Amino acid sequence: MTKQTHHHKSRGFIATPGKTRDKQTHRLANEAQWSADETLKRLRSHPEGLTATEAAQRLHQFGPNEVAHDKPPHALIQLLAAFKNPFVMVLIILAAISYVMDIAMAAPDDQDWTKVIILGSMIGVSGLLRFWQEFRSAKAAEKLKSLVRNTATVQRRPTSQTSPIRMEAPMSELVVGDIIHLQAGDMVPADIRLLESRDLFISQAVLTGEALPVEKYDTLGAVSAKSADDQASGDAGLLDLPNGCFMGTNVVSGTARAVVVATGSDTYFGSLARNVVNHKRIETSFDKGVNSVSWLLIRFMLVMVPIVFMINGVTKGDWMSAFTFALAVAVGLTPEMLPMIVSANLAKGAVAMARRKVVVKRLNSVQNFGAMDVLCTDKTGTLTQDKIILEQHYDVHGRKDESTLQLAWLNSFHQSGMKNLMDIAVVARADELGERVKLRHYAKVDELPFDFERRRLSVIVQDQNCQHLMVSKGAVEEMLAVCSHLQDGDDVRTLNAEERARLLSLSQEFNAEGYRVLVVATRHIPADARKAAYQTADEKGLVVRGFLTFLDPPKDSAAPAIQALKEYGVTVKVLTGDNPIVTAKVCRDVGLNPGKPLLGQDIEAMDDVALCAAVKHATIFAKLTPLQKSRVVKALQANGHTVGFLGDGINDAPALRDADVGISVDSGADIAKETADIILLEKSLMVLEEGVIKGRETFGNILKYLNMTASSNFGNVFSVLVASAWLPWEPMLAMQLLLQNLIYDLSQMFLPWDKMDPEFLKKPRKWEAGNIKRFMLWLGPTSSVFDITTYILLWTVFGAGAAYHLHGGDGGQLIMNSGWFMEGLISQTLVVHMLRTRKIPFLQSTASLPVLLSTSIAIAIACYLPYSPLAASLGFIQLDPSYFWWLLLTMAGYLALTQTVKTIYIKRYGQWF
């Protein structure tokens, strides 16, 4: 045994000294070449499993079975990252320039630090608030994720002297040497070496992209001794090991017992995960939307600021002052609170959804949830009660027959794979009827587990005379394909085309009544064909014995939920591997118009263009394979839809990965939960409806800030351009412009807590930078109209013009600066209530209390500063009290004009935001 080195904290016991973990021989490749007994010996394990003490010691020594993933960085790193966004960078540059200019232009004792302090405050407030929101949201997200735990079936001994027991343990607590058991639907929890397997098929798509599952079995395997990184770069030999399975892959069918060879970062998946984490994430549609809006505003700033600078420089002749003022305008155009507003909204949305039993694994999926306009869902457990009842057991003529139930019990009771709801229903019915339907004199020999291609399950049993009997049950068409005879009473006759058609017709009659139908068939294995292990090729020449009919009643909540989703603009489509007739019956019961179902075989024959056309009209997609579900999702996306997919099974994983928002449930298969963006703690469409609403509220509040800030900033710059061309001095000092912007930004901090109008929530919403640009160009100039009337008012009525002509400008500038500061900040803040809703504010729609308070405080500060002890140092002067009456009249006119423009805008474009 190679000695463990201290500088190299490896989770395994076979290490190559002098090499890093990435470049050592991969452990699975090493162990695959040894017999099972030798592997157990090398790993210091035992066929019956580790003891609890041994497992605890190894877990403490080598750490949890976790690969590198996107954990929240250290708080200090998060703090620095909070300042890394284009708007804050712009502010930092402007603050540096302002600081350098102050030093260059003023004597040491005369330097004015006010502008730098205000800019620093804006940078600090924006960055610190963003850090706090993201820190809190990261903590909340980790806490929410902990509610969803993936487990593995591990075999351990309480002590070395006691018998082993099987237990469900968190995957993170697995250690090298653990004995685990796998069945269909399980995710492989670590790199493992098989000890026993039965018809084990593993999907390695997560590692290879190969859609078809590969068979794995216990045998010696060999592979060239290369590292996982080397293998990933091109040599697939490691992944071809017949007796090795890799962390992150999943079991499609079959069962297995295996020993854990490598955990955590030592696994093949772990080495790949480090590369994934170290590389930049692919931008989501949400990230792209935020970035497109951000750069739209930055481009606007880069165009407008030079214009302001040139006009002021030419008209005033003081280029340095013009440059300072242009910098202040640039700050005014910078929505530096955007990152904080986005983070706060997403975090608040995630926490609110958690209260509704929705766990958000990825924060950005909150917005995608709200943007969803098509929901693809399975039928079982979502539209139906997820509680299947065995209604009847019939012979081949549709007559009640207890022998059919006896055979079905043999099949369901003895199968060791993932028991589905129908197996549970069969066993439950047999328990009700008693021992007479339980053929206990049979013992299990072998089984051929269910898979999604064969769609049947076979169990081979033997009686006291060692006579072998294969009992199969499965989907009607797939079962008839392997049957050659049928049993009618005591007679067994050939299953000809006429009888086959009659059986199909009978099953369809059951389907039309809403029943799911399975066929039960048997085959007596002759003595010369008996064996210990059977293959799927042995499923042939079966005799049809009868039918099982199951009822899965619709949920009471399904119909109201579907109607509610429809009212919110979400179309529900059903993607299922089940029978189209049964699915159509359930859909009609819950208020969905089934139309003409689109079958998997039809989809298989279509190219992508034809499928895109077909999915527009179909509601039911039946008898689908996992890859066909994924194709349907992609076709809907290609048609411009934002697609959500709700699934909980192993066969749903590809579609969950490809959907815009993958939704699974806490009781779902491990691979489904791992792939999904959102986990429901309750499998209900009503919960989804609430999630959609919360997602739209979150996105709506983000859009509010963007639209209001963009239009307000544009209006201010337009006003500055007019004032710069007309007034003999700047309409407001650079410092005052910065202060105004800081107060306004602080008032917007509480927008994430605002309400959205019910009408806004009725339609899915997407990022559209063009809409924000249009909104800005329409609504921005409305404020400029009253800014200009305020200039005229201050120039004529309140003496700014007279003071300029008499005293050369200082007195007039103080009047102009003070008056426009108040009017500009009050209008900018008050218009929040006008633009936050398409309705008439205060009368038809009122903001939440936090927004009412924050805007009221900002308005109060605007009115107070020119009359405060700070007025002189800030460049303000007290105006005649009559100015407030004029200000009130101006605001009334502004609100009336804004409402008029808003009405015209809505009539023309049919939407707000």
N, C-alpha and C positions, 0 to 999 in steps of 0.2 A: 504494500500500500504506500503510495507516495505521500510523503509528509506534507502537511499543510503549511504554507509559508504565511508569516504574519502580515507582510505588506500587501498580501493578495487575499482579500476576504472573499473566498469562493464559497458558494453554497453547496458544492458537491464534495466528493471525497477523492476524486481522481483528477489531480491538477498537474500541469507540466511546469515545473519550476523554471523561472527565468523568462516566462512568456506572459503576456497580458491575457486576460480572460477572453478577449475578442479573438486572439490569434492562437489559442490552444486548440488541440484536437477536440472536436465537438463530442461531448460525453455520450450522446445517443449513438453516434457513429461508433464509438468505442465499445459500448455495452451491447450493441446489436450483434456483435460477432461472437458473443459468448452464449453458452446455454443459459436457460432461465435460472438454474440452481447456482451457476457460477456468478451470474449477475447479482443475485441476492446476496451471495457471500461477499462479493466485492463492495457492495453498498452497505454491508453490515445490517442487512435487513433479514426478515423472516417470512416464510410463506403465509403465515397467519397475520402478518402486520407488525408494526412497531408497538412497543408499549407506550402508554400515555406519557411516562417519564422520559423515554427516549425521544419522542416527538417534541416534547416541550424543550428539552435540552438543545436539540438541533434547531428548533425555531429561534431560541435565544442566541445561539451561536452564529447562525448564518442569516438570520433576518427573515422577514415575511416573503411569501411567494408573490411578489409584485414586480412588474416590469416598469421601466421608465415611462411616465405619462405626464400629461400637462398638469402638474400640481401648481398651486399658487406659488410664485417665487417668494423669497424672503421679503419681509415688510419694507426694508430699506430699498430693495430693488424695485418693488412696486411703487414706492414713493418717487424714485427717480423716473420711472417709466411714465408716471402720471403727468410729467412735464414734457413728455416726448409726443407732441402733436403739432401740426403745422401752425395752429393759431397761437399757442403759447410760444412757439419758436419766434413767430413774428413779433410778439410782445417783447420777448427778451432782446431781440435785435434792436427794436425801437427804443427800449430802455437804455441799452448800451450807447446808442447814438445820442440820445438825449443827455446822458451823463457826460459823454465826451464833449458835446457842444457847450454844456454848462461850464465845464472846466475851461474850455477855450475862450468863452465869451465873458466870463465874470472873474472879478478878483477873488482870491481865496476867502476873504471875509464876507464876500457878497454873494456867494453861490447859493442858488435856490434849489433845494433838494425836493421841492414839492412834487414836481412832475415825476421824478424818479421814484419817490415814495408811493405815489398813486399807481404808477405802472407796476412797481414791485408788489403792491397790494393786490392788483388785478391778477398778476401772475401767481402769487401765493394763494389767493382765494380759489382761482380756477384749478390749480394743481392739487392743492390740499383737499378740496372738496371732491375732486375726481378720485384721488387716492383713497379717501375715506369710503366713498361709495363702492369702489372696486374692491377694496380690502374687505368690506362688509359682505359684498355680493359673493366674493370668492369663498369666504368662510361659510356663508349660507348655502352656497352650491355644494361644498364639500359635505356639509351636514345633511343636506337633502339626499345626496348620492349615497350616504351611509344607510339611508332607509332601504335601499335596494341592494341586497346582498346575493352574490353568486356563490353557490355551495357545490361541494363535490362529495360523492359517496366514498368514504374512506373506511378501511377495515383496520381496527386497532384492538390491542389487548389492554384491559385495565392494568394488569400486571403480567409478568412473564409466566405465572402459574395459572392464569384464567383463560377461558375460551375467548376467541375474538368476537367482536361485535361490529356490525355495520352502523355507521353514523353519518349524519350530514354535517360537514365541517366547512367553515368559510374557506374559499380557495386560497386566501392569503396565508392560511395556517398550515398548508401542506408543506412537507419537508421531503428531502431526498430519502428514499427507502420506504416511504409510505406505500401501502397496497391500496389501490383504488378500483372501483367498479364503474363501468360505463354502460349506458344504454342509449337508445335513440333519443335525440333531443339534447343530450348533454354536450357541453363545451369541454374540450380536453383541457384540464386545468394546469398541466405542466408538461414537460417533455417526458414521455413514458416509454417503457419497454414492455411489450405485451407478454403476459404469462399464459393466458388462455383467451380465446376469442371464438365467437360464433357468428358467422355471416356478417362480419364487421365491415361496414363501409364508412369511410371518413371523407368529409368534404374539406379539401385543402385550399379552397378558393381564396381564403383570406391571405394565404402565402403565395400561391401560384397563379391565381386568377383562373385556374382550370375549373370549368363549371361541373364536370362530371365527378362524382365521388370515386375514390379508389378503394379497393379492397385491401384490408390489412389482416394479417394472421400471424400466429405464433410460429416463427421459424427463425433459423439463424440468418442474419443479413450482413452484408459487407458493403462498405463504401470507402472511397478514398478519404484518407484522413486530412480533411481540410477544415478550416474554420467556418463558422456560420456565415461570416461576411464573405468569404471566398465562395461558398456555395451559392449565396444569394446573387453573386455577380454573374452567374451563368451556369454552374454545374448543378444540375438538379438531382445528382446522385443521392444526396442526403435525404431529400424528400421522397425518394423512391424506396427507402427502407421498408421492407414488408412488415417488419415487427416493431416499427417505431412510429409513434404518433406525437404530434407537436402541439405545444400550447397554442390556444387560439383557434385551432381547427375544431370541427364539430362532428358528432356522430349522426349519420343519416339513418342507419339501421344497424341492427345487430347488438351484441353484448360483448363485454370484454372484462378481464381482470388484468391489471397491469401494475408495475412497480414504477414509482417516480424516480427518474434518473437525474433530472436537472430542474431547478425552479428559478423563478424571478429572472434577473438579468442574465443568468447563465443559459437560459433556454434560447433556442433558435429565434423564437419570436422576440425575446428580450433584446437580442443583438440588433434585430431590425427596428424594434421600438425606439432604441436609443437614437438611431438615425432619423426616425420620423420626428421625435421630439426636438432634436437638434436642428431640424430643417423648419423653415418658415411654413406655417399653415397656409393652405390654399384659401384665398379670400372667399367668404360666403357672399350671397347676394346682399345680405345686410351690410357687410363691410364695404362692398362695392358701392352701395347706395350712400352710405355716410361719406365715403371718400369723394364720390362724384359731386355731392353737394358742397363739401368742404372746398374742393378745388374750383368750383364755380364761383364761390364767394371770394376766394383768393385772387382769381383772375380778374374779377370785378374790381377788387381793391387795387390791383396792379395797373389797371387802366385809369381809374378815377383819381388816385392820389397824385400822379404826375400832372394831371390837368389842373387840380387845385393848386399845386405848387407853382405852375407856370402863371396862372391867372393872378395869384396873389403877388408873385414876384414882379410881374410886369406892371400891375396897377398900383402897388404900394412902393415899389422900389427897394424894399428891404428883403433881400433874398434869404438872409439867415432866418429872419422872423417867418418868412413864407415857408421855409423848410421845416421849421419847428411846428408850424401850424399843420403842414401836410402830414407830418408824423402823427400828430394827434388825430387827424382825420383817418389815417390808416388804422389807428387803434380803435376808433369808433366803428370802423367797418369789420372789425375782427370779432366773430362770435366765439370768444374764448371759453364761454361756458358750455359750448356744445358737447365736448367729451363728458363733462360732469352730468349734464342733463341726460345724455344717452345712458350712461352707466347707472344713474339713479333710477331711471325709468325701467331699465331691464331688470335691475335688482328688485325693485318694488314689485314688478310684474311676476317675477319668479317666486317671491315670498307669498304674494297673494294667491298664485296658482297652487302653491303647496298647501295652503289652507283649504283648497278645493280638491285635495287628494291628487294633485298633479305634480310630479317631481321633475324639475327641469335640469337635465344633465348639462346642456350647453345653453348659456344665457341668450345667445343670438337667436336661438330657435323660438324664443318668445314672440319676436316679430314675425317669423315665418309662420307661426301658428295663426297669428291674426291675418296674415296675407293669404292663407289657404282658401282656395275656392273649390277644390275637389277633394273629397275624402274617400279614399279607397279602404274598404274594410272587409274582413272575413264575415261570414254569417254566424258561425257557431260561437256562442258566448257573447256576441255583440248585439246582434238582432234577436238572438234566442237566449234562453235562460241558462245555457251552458250546463243543463242538467237533463241528460237524455234518459228517457224511460223506454224500456223494452215493452212495446205495446202487445205484440203477438208473435207467435212462432208457428209457422205454417208448413204444410207439406207442399209438394210440387203443384197441387191443384188449389192452393189457397185455403185448405182446411186446417183447422187447429191441430197441431201434432206435437206431443210432448217429447218425442224422440229427437226432434230438431233442436229443442232446448237442451236436451242431454248432451248432444254432440257439441253445441255451441259452448256449453259449460266446460267441457273438456278442453276446448280451444282457449277460452278466455282465462280459465283458472290456471292452466299450466304454462301459459306464455310468460316469459320473464322480462320482456322488453318494456317499453314505455306503455303502460296500460292507458288506453284512451277511454273516453266517456262511454263508448258502446261496450267495451269489455266490462267496465264497472257495472253497467246496467244489466248485462247478462248474469254476472255473478250475484248481483242484488236480487234479481228475479228468482234465481235458483234458491237463494237463501230463504225467500218468502215461501216457496213451494215445498222446501224440505229435502230430505236425503234421497227421496225417490228419483230426483232428477240429477243427482250427483253420482256419476259413475266412478266411484272411488277405487274400484278394482283395477283401474288402469294406472300405469306408471309412465312418467314422461321419459322418452328416449332422446328426442332432439326437437328443435324448432327452427322454422325459417321465418325470421322476424318481418314485420310489415315494413315496406318502403313505399315511396310515393310513385314509383314507376310500376311495380307489380300491383299495388293497391290491394294486397291480400296478406293474410297471416296463416301459416300452417304450423301445426304441432303434431309430432309423431309420438304416439303412445303405444304401450304394449299391455296385453292382459296377462293372466296367470300362466297361460300357455305360451307366452313369449311371441304371440301373434302381433305383428306391427300394424298399426292403423294410422293413416294420415288424415287429420281433420283440418280442413281449410275453411276459412270464412273471409269474405271480402266483397268488393264492389261487384255489382251484377255482371257487367260486361267483361270485366277482367277475369271473373271466376268462370263464366261460360266459355271463355277462350281456352281454358285448360281442362274443361270437362268433356267427356266423350259419351257418358251415359246418364240416365236419371233413374231414380227409384220410385216406383209407383206401387205403394203397398209392399207386397212381398216380391213383386216383379222388378227386374232391372232390365231396361231396354235402351237401345241406342238413342242418343240425343241427335235426332235428325234436324234438318232445317226447319221443318214445321213445328216441332216441339221447341226448338230454340226460340223461334219467333213468338210462340205462345208464352213462354216463360218471360221473355222481354216485355210482352204486352201486359202480363200480369203484374210485373214489377212496376211498370209505368202507371198502372191503375193505383197501386199503393202510393207511388210518388205524387200523383195528382191530388191525393187526399192529404198530402203534407207529411208523409212518412219517409224516412230514410230506410233504404232496403239493403240488406246484405244477403248473399247466398251462402248456404252451408253445404259443403261437399266432402266426400270421404274417398279414400282409396285403401284397399287392403293390400299390404305389401307382401308379395309371395316370399317364401322362405329363401329362395336363391337370390333375392334382391335386397334382403335386409342388410343394414349396415349401422354403424354407431353414429355416423355423421352424414346427414343428408344435404343435398344442394337444391337450389331453386329449380334446376333442370328436372328434378324428380316430381315437380308439381305438374303432372300430366295424367291423362286418362282417369280423371276424377269422376265420381258419381254424384250428381246433384241430389241432395236430400231434402232441401226445403228453403224457406225464406225466414228472415228475421225482420220485423218492422219496428222502427224506433221513432219516437216522437220527441222533438226538441221544441217545446212551445215558445212562441215569441215572447220577449220581455214586455211587461206592461209599459215600461218607460221608452221602448224603442220608437213607437209611432210618434209620441209627442216630441221626442228628441230629434227625429228626422224632420219633422215639420218645423221645429225651431231652427235647425241648421239651414233648412231651405230659406227661412225668413232672413237669415243672416248671409245669404248668398253662397252657401256651401252646398254643392251637389254631392250626393252620396252615391257611390258605385260599389257594387259587391263583387269582390274577387275571391273565388272559392274553388277548391278542388272537388266540391260536392256536385251532386246531380243537378242539372239545370231545372228540372221540373219541380223538385223539392224547393230549390232556392227561389224559384218564381212564386211558389205558393206562400212561402214565408215573406217575401217582399210585398206581395199584395196585402198580406195580413198587417204589415206595419206601415202601409201607405206609400210604398214605392211602386211606380209603374214599371214592371219588369221588361216590357217590350220584347224584342227578340234577343234571346241570350246569344252571346258570342262564345263559342266553345274553344277549348285549347287546340283542338285539331284544326279549327279554322284559322286561328292565330298563327299556328305553325306554318301554314301555307301562304301567309301574307308577307310581303316585304314591308319595310318601315313606312313607306308612303301610304300604302293601302291600309295599314294598321292605324295610322294617324287619322285617316278619314273614318275608319270604322268605329273608333273609340268615342267619337263625338256623339253618337246616337245610342250606344249600348249602355244599359244600366247593369246588367248581369254578365259577368265573365265566369263561366263555369268549367269544371274539369281542367283546371289549370295546373301546370307544373310550376315550381318555384321560379324558373327563368322566364316563363310566360307571364307571371305576375309582374316581374321586373320590366319586361318589354311593354306591358300595358301602362305602367307608371311613366316610363320614358316617353311613350307616345303622347300621353296627356300633357307632359311637360313641353314636348315639342310643339304642341298646339297653343302654348302660351299660358297654361294653367300653373298655379302653385299647388302642388299635390302633397297631401298628407296621406300616410299609409298606416293603418292600425292593424297590427298583427302580433301574435304571441307564440307562433310555432317556429320550428326549425325551418320549415319551408317558406317562411315569410322573410327570412334574413336578407336575401338579395334585394327584395322590394323595399324593405326598411332602409337599407343602405342608400338606395338610389332616390328615394323620395326627398322632397324639399324638407319635410319634417317627418321623421320616423317615430311612430308612437307604439309603445308596447305596454305590457301590464306586468305588475310585480309577480304574478303567478306564471308568467310566460317562460319559455325555454331560455336557457342561459344565453345562447347566441343571439336570440331576439332582443333580450334586455341589453346586451352589450352593444348591439348595433344601433339601437334606438336613440333619438335625441331627447325624448320625453317618455317618462314612465308613469302610467296611471296606477294608482293604488286601488282603484276600483274600475273594473271593466264595464264602462257605461258610456253611451253616446251623450248622455246628459252632462256628464263630467266634461266631455269634449266641448260641448256647446259653451260651457262656462269658461273653458280655457281659450276658446276662440275670442270670446268677448274681452277677456283680460288682455290677450295679445293685441287686439285692436285698440284698446284703451292705451296700452303702453306705446304703441306706434303713433297713435294720434297725438299724445302729449309731446312726443319728439317732434312731430311735424309742426305743432303749434309754435314751439320755440323757433324752429328754422324759419317758418314763414313770417312770424312777427318780427324777428330780429332782422331778417334779410330786407323786408319791406321798410322797416323803421330806419335801418342804416342807409338804405338807398335814398329815402326821403331826406334824411339829414344831409347827406352829401349833395343832393340836388339843391337844397336850401343854401348850403355853404357856397356852392358855385355861383348862385345868384347874388348872394351877399358879397362875395369876393369881387365880383365884377362891378358892383354898385357902391358899396360902402367904402369909405376912406381907410378903414381899419378892419381887422378881422371881427366878425360878428360875435365871436367868443374867443377868449384866450385858450391857448393849447391846454393849459392846466385845467381850465374850467371844462373843456370838452372831455378831458380824461376823467375828471371827477363825475361828470354827468353820466358817462358810460359805466363807471364803477357802480354808482347807485342803481342804475337801471339793471345791470347784471345781477346784483345782489337781490333785487326784487323778483328776478326770474328763477331763483333757486327752488322755489316751491311749486313750479309748474308740474313736476312729476306727480304731485298730489291733487291735481285738478281733475274735474269730471269731464267726460265726453258726452256730447248729445247722443241720445239713442239712435237718431237717424244716421250719424256717422258710423256707428257700429254695425249697421245693417249690411254694409258692403265690404268685401275684402280690399285691402289697401296695399299698394306696392310703392317702392322708391321710384320717384320720377323727378329728376333734377329739373327737367323742362317745366314742370308745374310750378316749382318754387321760383324759377326765373320769371315766369308769367305773372305769378302772384306779386312778386317784387315790383315789376314794372307797372302793374295796375294800381296797387295800393300805396306804394311808396310816395308818389307825387302828391297824394291828397294832403299829407302833412305839410308839404312844401307850400301849398296854397296859403295856409294859415301862418306858416313861418314868415312868409313875405308880408302878409297883412300886419304881423307883429312888428316887423322891421319898420314899416310905414308908420304904424301907430307910435312906436318909440321915437322915431325920427321927428314926427310932426307934433303929436299931442304931448309927449312927455319930455320934449326938449333936447333929444340927442342931437338933432340937426342944428338947433340954435347954439348949443354948447360947443359944437364943433366950429361953427363960424366965429364965435366970440373968443373962445379960449384955445383953439388949435387942436382940439380933439380929445384930450384926456377925459374931460367931464362927459362928453357925448359917448365915448367908448364905454365908460363905466355904466352909463344908463342902458346902452344897447346890450352889453354883456349880461347885466343883471336881469333885464327883462326877458331876453331870449333864453337864458339859462332856465328860468322858471317855466316859460312856455314850452320850450323844447322837451324838458324832462317830464313835465306833467302830461303833455300830449303823447309822448312816447310810452309812458307808463299806462295812461288811461286807455290807450288804444288796444292794449292787451285784452281788455274786456270786449272790445268790438270784434277783434280778429279771432278770438278763441272759439267763436261759434258762428254758424250761419244764421242764427236767430237774432232777435232783438235782445241785446244784453240787458240784464237786470229785470226785464219784464218777462221774457220767455226762457231765458237761460242765465243762470247765475253761477259764477265761479265758486270753487270750493273756498272754505274759510281761510286756509293758509294763503291762497292767492289773493283773496280780498284784503287780508291784513298786510301782506308784503307790498302790494301796490299802493295801498293807502299810506303806509309808512314812507314809501319813496316819494309820494306826492307831498306829504307833510314836510319832509326834509327839503324838497325843492323850494317850498314856500318859506321855509325858516332860514336857510343859509344866508340870503342877502340881508337879513335883519339880525343875524347872530353876531356874537363877538368875533367870529372868524371872518366876517364879511370883508374887512379891509385887506387882510392878508391873502384872501382868495380873489381879490380884484372886483368885489361887488360894492354896490351902493344901494341905500334904501330908496325905493321908489315911492311915489305918492300912493297912499292906500287905495285911491280910485282905480289903480291899475288892476286890482283884483276883480273889479266889476267887468272891466274890459277882457280880462283873462277868462272870466266865466262865460262871457259872450263868445269869445273865440273858441273855447272848448265845446260849447253847444253847437256852433257852426261846424266845427271839425267832426264831431260825432255824427251830425246829420249827413254831412257829405260822405263820410266813410260808409255809413249805412246805405246811402244811395248807390255808391260805387259798388259796394258788396252785393247789393241786389242785382245790379246790371251784370256783374261778373258771374253770379250764380246762374242767371237766366241764359247767359251766353255760353258758358262752359259746362253747365249742369252739375257742377260740384264746387265744393269749398276745399281748400287744402289739396 
